[in-house]
Amino acid sequence: MTSDLELLRRIGADLRSVYADVIRQPLPRNIEVALSRIEQERSRAGHHNQRLAI
């Protein structure tokens, strides 16, 4: 019979393993494109705000 503590340790180890596998996967292309657009807009907004402050 497995103790609750041992069961929780095993579950934790399995979750860490699955999470590590997911993190190593490349981002899907559509998410890369969306992140790129967000960064471009943030850069433009930051540049625009800097010009207004001068």
Secondary structure, DSSP 8 states (H G I E B T S, - for coil): ---HHHHHHHHHHHHHHHHHHHHTS---HHHHHHHHHHHHHHHHHHHHHHHHH-
